[in-house]
Each structure stands twice: as C-alpha cells, then as structure tokens.
Amino acid sequence: MMAPRILLFGVTVCAALFALASAAPPSKPNIVFVLVDDWGYADVGFRNPEIKSPMFDELASTGVLLDRHYVFKYCSPSRASLMSGRWPHHAHQWNIVPQTVPLGMNLNFTAMPAKLKQAGYATHMIGKWHLGLKSEEYLPVNRGFDTMTGFLTGGEDHNTQRVQCGTDFWTDKAPDSRNGTYDAYTYRDVVDSLFEAHNSDDPFFLYLSLHNVHSPFEAPDEWVDLYPNKTCTQRRKYQGMVSVADNVTALVVKHLKATGMWNNTLIVVSADNGGAPCGGSNYPLKGCKGTFFEGGVRSLAFANGGLIPEKMSGTKVEGYIHIADWYPTFCKMAGVDPSDSGEGKFPVDGVDAWPLLRGDASESSHEEIVLGFNYSAGNPDQGAIIVGDYKLVVGANNRGCDTLMYSPLDYPCSQGPAAPDCHPNCLYNIRDDPRETKDLYHTDTDTAKMMLARYMKYAEEPRHLQDQGYHTQSSLPDAKDVACPYFKEHGGYWRPWIKSEFKHVV
C-alpha cells in the first residue's frame, strides 16, 4: 500500500528535514530528462530483442528501472504535469489539437526550469514543447529555459517541419531556418553546441523532449535498414525511429562523461504515454495511447547517472512514481523550495521520488495517484485513480488496436482486437493482474465503492480551475482563422499570434 502523507510537527519535522538534507546530493547535480514521444512499453531492446537500442538498454541495466512510472494517456497533459508538478486535471487534460487552439500551460504556474534557475542552473530545452504558443509568455524561454531549439506544436513532419498551415521550427524567440533536415539530426547538433558552450562547473539542466517516435513514421534509411524486411514498412520505420532516439540520448551521455559531469548527474528517460494504436507495442499491457489502461499510462522509464548509488545499479523500483513527481524531486535536489501555491492554481501534487531511486524507500509516499479526472474526449467523463494495489478506470475508453496484448512482439501490422472496455467503470488489482484481464468492479463491490468515493472527492474542488475551465475536447476554441493568415503574413512560420495582456494572479 502507498503510505499516507501526514503533516508532522515539532521534533518530528526537524528529524524529517535532517533526513532529507542528509539524503540530498552533496552539490547541485546536473539533471537531464529525456522524454520519448509515443514510446511503446515494449519498444526497447531489453524487452524486445527486435529493437536496437544499446544506450537505452545500458542505462536501464546499469541504472534503475522505474517499473511503475505513470503518465497521462496522451502528450500535452503529461508534459504539463512534468513542468508543473500537478496532477493532469490540476494542470490540463486537453491535448492542444488542432495546433491552433489558443491555450497552454497555466501562466500562473512556476515551471520547472524557472525553479531551477533560482538555484543558478543553466536550463536548456531541445525538441517538442506542446504547452502553448499563442502569445510570447507561453514560449519556453519565457517559462524558465535559457535556450530552446525545437518546435512549439504537438507534431509535424520530421523532415520538413510542416504542420497544418505553416512551418514549425524555433530557436529561443524566433523561427529557425534550419528546417528541412530530419529533426533529430538537428537536435544532435544542438546537443554538441550546448556542451561545447557549457562550463562543466555550473549546474546544468537539459530537457530533451524528442519528437521520435511520434507519427508520422519517418526515419532516414540508415536507421530503417537496421531492421530486416520481415514486417510492414510502418513498423520498420517506427523501429528505426526508436534507434534514432537511442542515438541522440547516447550523444548526451557521451558528452556528460567526456566533460566529467556524469558523476554528478541524474538522467531520467521516460515515455510521455503508451505506444499509439497500431504504432507502438505495449506488450504485455492492455490498451494503448488514448486509454487509461496500463498500456496507455504505465510508461517505459528508467534512471541512471553517477548519483545513483552503486547498490541500486541494475535494480527495479516498483514503488509508484508519477511524472509530476520529478518537479519536487529536481527542486529538492537543487536546493529549491518546490512549493508553488497561490491564487489561480492548485498547489503542487508531486512528491519527492529521490528516496526510491536511492533505495531509502520501497513504496511511494503518495496516498493515491490521480491519472485523470472527469474529462470528456471521445467518451464522456473519463478518468482513473490508483489507490494501493487497485486502479479504478472511470468511463469507456473506446480505443481499438490493443497494440500487442494478443500479438507477438514482432508486430503483425494489422488492426488487431480492441481491448475489453469499461461499462460503466473497471476495477483492477494491478499488482496481481498487471495485464488487467480480471475486472473486479461488479464482484468486489466494497473496494469499488471505496475507490469511487476516493475518485469523486475531486468533484469538490473548484471546477473552474480544473483543466483551466475546459472540460471537453470539443469545447476547446480554435483560432485557425486568425492564426493561419498571421503565419502566412510573417514568413510562413508558426509563432505567437496574440499580443498578450496577461497579468499573473498573485
């Protein structure tokens, strides 16, 4: 069971603070977070020998495999949780699709890089943002990053960087003319430049938010040719894209070691959600991207670096970690207060995961993990919550192509069967039944009532703050009639199109 969080006072607080201080790194550590887009749970060499991912395999085998690492079921909300430390419904659960939706991560939040800058970190981002661009306040360099090279929307052509009505490639505060090259190749160049310019004595934060392996499935021939032609073209390209992501990550590790930074570094690698339907493999988990089943929200993740104690090398952490937990974890490692309370926002929900990585704890300190709450995308009122060994899935998920739950690891490239859905809800013991084959909702009624009550307590929160007041995907505004002409008039690049009058609520 997850241990409850209890407010302690007096001498107990002093003891707890002393323990935290003694467990913290001796100096401000270098922090690298690699986010791989739409990466399937089984799409890595140590789970599928068909995949060629030597660096991912090495990092996982010599580091810590995060076996119960949870994210949202699709892209933007997972990123908002990472950058803000909030549950998805306390940040936002909507995906910014179409790309001209004039919304983004709550500007009242102090984003993770802004926190780390308070501790003197150099903060850099490479890759996919997907947390808003309608006005300049939403740009990564205005949320705490010193530099950013990548794209602002949620997906684009990997070679041309075209999406909808413009080209989306960006550096810091202006369009970048290097579009037209396979994006991960440009990212490798940026990695080289960042390390060449960095003083290795200064604390360093890199958010490497790779576009791979998100559709469209595109990879240069040198990577696709690594895979024999025994499956469909789409799957071969997807596998090649995994190898590219591995290659870019390997370059980061190479620089960290060459500069002497590795011994004071924590690197975390995670997917932002499960593999997409008929794209990635989440074998042996049920479901895929877009569902609250394990295949959609239990991400492939691991950690390594010189800060990981030797006793933890090659181990597996089975305590629950949510992607929001990295916000307080990194803040505490840097010596920064992770709290971010105030009007116009929920407080931080994440908890410090460092004791799990150090081996000082075996269980999460979360009372519960809220995977999603009362959001309508395709089906009404969806959500999910984990309490102890149980997970409640609320509402139908309505997604076909159950990736590889019923198929071999080499992928048949066919639609395949759909996962059994929830009517109206599902209850699983995810420790005893990680493949979610036995729905207990109608048989273990006492646990079902308890779980539903825990879930429904979030209905007592201010509804206008949940999801910033947008509670269905269909309710999101679309500014394409304004944005697209603006892009055309300004060089054809995606860029902020609204002059903001935002003032932070304090």
N, C-alpha and C positions, 0 to 999 in steps of 0.2 A: 504493500500500500504506500501511497505517497504521504509523506509526513506532513501534518498540518502546519501552517505558518502561524506562529504565536507571537504576539508582541510581548517582549521581555523588558524588564525594568531593573534599575539598581545595579547590584553587583553582577547579575547575570548578563546585563548589557555589556559591562566592562569586559567580562570574560569572553563574550562573543566577539567583540571588537578586537580584542587581543589575538584571538584565534584567526580572525580574518587577516589581520596585519601580518601575522607570522606565516600565513599560507600564501601571501601575495608574492609576486616575483620581486627579486632584490632591487631591480631598477625598472624603469619604464620599458616594457617589452615592445618589440616590433610585432605588429598584428597584420595578418593577411587573411582576408576572407575571399574564397573563390566560390562563386555561385554559378552552377552549370544549369542552363535553361532546359526544362522539359526532359531531364535526365532520368531514364528508367531505373528502377531499383536493381535490376539485374544486368544493366548495360555497363559492366565494368569487368575487367579480366578476372578478378578474384571470385566473381560469381558466374561468369560465363566465359569459358576459355576461347570462345569465338572472338571476343573483343580484345584488341591490342591496346592496352593502357598501362605500360610499365611504370610510369610515375605514380598514377593513382594506386596501383597495386602495391608499390613500395611504401607509399605514405600510409596506406591502411594497414599493411602487415607489420610495419615497424612503429606505428603510432597507436592511436586509439580508434577503434571502430565504434561509431555512435549508432548503436543498433535501434534505438527508439527515439529518433530525431524527427520532429513533426513540423510541418509547414502548412500553408493553406493549399487549397486544391488547384489554384492557378496563380499566374505570375505576379501581378501588381500587389495584391494583398500580402504575399509572402515578403516582398521587398519592403513594404510599409512596416510590417512587423519587425523586420531586421533593423531598419533605420530608426524606428521609434521605440522599440521595446514594448509595444502594446499587442494585445490580442487582435486578431484581424478585425473584429467588429468594433473595436475601440479605435482603430485606425481607418481602414475601409476594406470592404469585401468586394467592391466592384472592380472589374477589370476595365482599364481605360481603352475600351473598344466600342465604336471606332476610335481611331487615334486622335480625332479632333474633339473628343469630349473635353470640355474646358474645366477639368478637375485635376487634383493631385493630392499628395500627402499634406495633411493639415499643417498650415504655416505656423500654427501656434506650437507645434512640436519642436523641441530642440533635437535636431537629427544627430545620429551617432558621430559623424565626423566633426560636427561643431563642438560636441562634448570633448572629443579627443584633442581638438585644437586648444582647448582650455588648459590641457596638460603639456602643451608645446609640441604636439605631433605635427609632422608633415603628413598631409592627408591627400590621397590620390585615388581617383576612380578611373577605371577603364571598362568600356562596354555599355551594356543596356541600363538605362535609367528607369523609365516606365513609372515615374512618380510625379508626372505633371510638367507642363511646359507653357501653359497659356500666357503666363507673364514671367518676367525675369526673376521674380522672387522664388520661383519653383526650380530654377536651374541648379544643378549640383554644386556649382561654385558659390551659389548663394545659400546653400544649406550646410556649408562647412568644409567642402573639398577645396584644396588649394588648386588642383588641376583636375580636368576631366577630358577624356577623349572617348568618343563612342557615339551612341545615338540616344535620342530622347524619348522615342515612342516605344512600343512593345514588341515590334517585329518588323523586319524588312528583308529585302533581297540581300543575301550575304555578299554578292559580288558588286551590285550596282548601288546598294543602299537606298533604293527607291521603295517608297511605301505610299499607297494612296496617291495623293496629289503633289508629291514633292520628294526631294532627296533629303535623307536624314543622316547627316554625319556632322559631328560637332566637336569642337575643342574649346573648353573654357566658356567664353562668352560670344563665340561667333562660329559660323559654319566652317567646316574643314574641307578643303578642296581635294583631299586625298581619297575621296570616294571613287569607286570604280575598281578597287582592289579587294580581294577576299578579306573580309573584315578581321578575322583572326590573325592574318598576316600583318596587318597594320598594328594590331594590338601587340604583337611580338616586338615590333619596332619601338612602340611606346614603352614597353617594359624595359628594353635596353636603355632608352633615354632616361627614364626615371632613375634607374640605379646608377647610371653614369653621373647624374647631377646630384645625387643624394649624399650628404655627409653621414657616413655609417655610424657616427657617434650620436646622431639625433634620432629620437623615436620616430617610427615610420608606420603608417597605416595605409594599406592598399586594399581597395575593394575591386576585385577583378570579377566583373559581372559579365560572363561570357554570353555571346549570342548563341553559340552552339549549346545544345543540339536542337534548338527551336526550328520549326519549319520556316521557310521552305527548305527541304532536304537538299543541301548543296555542299559539296566538298571538292577540292582540287583532286585531279586524277591520282596524284602521288599518294593520297590517303585512301581513296576508294580502291586503288589497285592492291592495297594490302589484304583485301578480302576476296576470297575465291568466289567465282560466279556461281554459287550454289543456292542463292536466294534471290529475291526480287531486287530490282535496281534501287527502289526506295530504301530498302533495308541496308543494302551495301553502302549507300551514301550516308545513311544515319550512322552506321558503324564507323565510317571514315570520319564523320564529324566528332564522334567521341574521341578518336585518336588525335584529332587536332586539338581538342580541349585539353587532353593529356599533355600534348606537346607544349602548349602555351604555359601550362602550370609548371612543367618541368623547367622551363626557362626561368620562371620566377624563383624556383628552388635553387637553381644553379647560381643565380646572382646572390641570393641570400647567403649561400655557402662561400662563394668567392669573395664576398666583401666582409666576411667574418660576422655577419648579422644573425646567422642561423641559430647559434647557441642561445640567443636572447629573443627567439621568435616563437609565436604560436601561429600556426596556419590551420585554418578550418576550411574544408571543402564540403559543399552540400549542393543538392538539387533544390530548385525552388518549388517543385511539385513533382508528382509522379510522371512517368512517361506518357506521352499523348496517345490518344486512341489510334490504334493501327500505326504507331510510330515506334515508341519505345517499349521495352519489356519490363514489366514489374513482377515477373515470376519470382516467387510463387504466391504473391499477394493478389487479392481480389481488387478489381477496379483499376482506374487509370486517372490521368489528369481530368479534372472536372467533377470528380466524385469525392465524397468523404470516406469512402472505403480506404483500407490501408494502402492500396496501390496508388491512391491519389495524394495521400497526405503523410505517409511514413517515408521520409526521403532517404536516399542514399547519402551518407555523410560520414566523415572521419576527420581526425585532427592529428597533427604532428608538430614537429619543431623541437628545438633544443630545450624548451621549457617543460616539455612533457617528461615527468620523472621516468627514470630507467625502469622502475618496477611496473610501469604502465605500458611499456613497449610491447606491441603485439596483443594487447588485451581488447576486450569488448565491453563497453559500458552499456548496461541495459536499463539504467535509470532514465526516466523521461526527460527529454530536452525539447523545448520549443524554440523555433528560430528567433522569437522575441527575447530569449534568454541571453543572446550574445550582446545585446545592448548593455545591461548591467554588468555582465561578465567583463567586457572590454573596458567599461568605465572604471570598474574597481581595480582591474589590473593596471590601469593607467594612473590610478590615484585620484579619480574624479568622482564626485557625488553623482550617482546615476538617477537620482530623483528628478522629475520634470513635471511637477504639479502646477496647477494654476487654472484660471478660468478658460473656458473654451476647449477643454481637453480632459480626457481621462488620465489618471496617473499611470506610471509605468507598471506593466503586469509581469514582466520577465523577472527571473531570479538568477542568481549567480551560479553558473554551471562549472566554475573552476574547481570546486571540491570534487565533482565527479571525474573531471579529467585528471586530477592529481591522485585519485584513488583514496581521498579522505572521506568520501561518502559513496554509498552504493545506490541510494534512492534519491529521487527528486524531492526538493522541498516544496514543490507545487501541491496545493490541495487538490487542484484539478487543472486540466488543460482544455481551454475553450477553442476548439478547432474552427468553429463558425457559429453564428447565431442569427436566426430569423432573417435570412436574406433570400430573395427570390431571383433566381437566374435559371430560366428554363422551367423549373418547377417552383411552386410557392413555398416559402417559409422553411428553407433548408438550414441545417446546422448540425453540429456534432460536439460532444464533450467526452473527455476521458476522466474517470474518477477511479483510482486504484487500478484494478485489473480489467475494468469494464469500459466499454465505449458505447455510447448511445448515438445513433445516426438518426436524425430527425428529417422526415420527408423523403420523397422519392428522389433518386439521383439521375435516372433516365439517361444513362450513357451506355452505348453499345461498345463492341470490340473490347472485351475484357482482357486486353493485351495478351499475356501469356499464361494466364492461370490454368488453362486447359490445353496448352500447346507446348511443344518442345522449345528449348532455348534458342534454336537457330531460326525461329520465327517463320511461320508459313506465309506471311504476307497476304493473308485473307482477313475478312472482317471478323470471323470467329464469333463465338457465342457472347451474348450480353451477360453481365453479372446479375444474379438474382437481386431484385430491388426491394425497397422498404415500403411496406403498406400497413400502417402509415409510418411506423418507425422500426428500427432494428436495434437489437442489443446483442453485443458480443463480449465474451471474455477473451480479450486479445492476447492474454498471456497463454492461456490454454489452447486457444483457437486463433492463431495469428492469420490464418487464411480466411477467417470469417465465413466459415461454412455452416455454423450452427447458430441460427437466430434464436435468442432466448427471450425476445420481447413478450411473447404470448405465453411463455411457460414459467419463467422466473419473474412473476409479476411484482413481488416485493422489491427486487432490485430495479426493475423497470420503473416503478413509481418513484423510488429514491432518485434515480438518475434523471428522470423527467423533472422532478422538483428542483434538483440542482441546476438543471439547464434553464428552467423557467424563472429562476430568481433574477436572471439578467433582464427579464422583461420589466423589472422595477427600476432599471436605470433610465436616465433621460434619453428618450428615443431620438431627440433631435441631434444628440451628439454621436449616437451610433451611426457609423457609415456616413458621417457628416450630413445626415438627413436624407440620404438617397438609399432607399431600401429595396429597390428592384433594379435589375439591369436595364429594363425598358424605360425607367424614369430618368436615366441619365441624359442630360442635354447634349446636343451635337452642334458644334459651331462650324461645320464644314463650309457652309455658305459664306461665312466670313473669313475663316482661316485659309481655305484653299486659294481664293483670289489674292489674299495678302501674301502668301508664299510665292505665287506667280509673279507678283509685282516686286518681290525682293529676292530675285535670283533663283527662285525655284527650290529653295531650301526650307525645311521645317525650322521654325523659330518662334519665340513668343510673339503673339499677335494682339495681345491686350495690354494697354497701359494700366498698370495696377494702381489702385488706390488703397491697397490693403494696409491696415494697421494692426499690429499684434495686440491681442487681448491680454491685458496684464491685471 
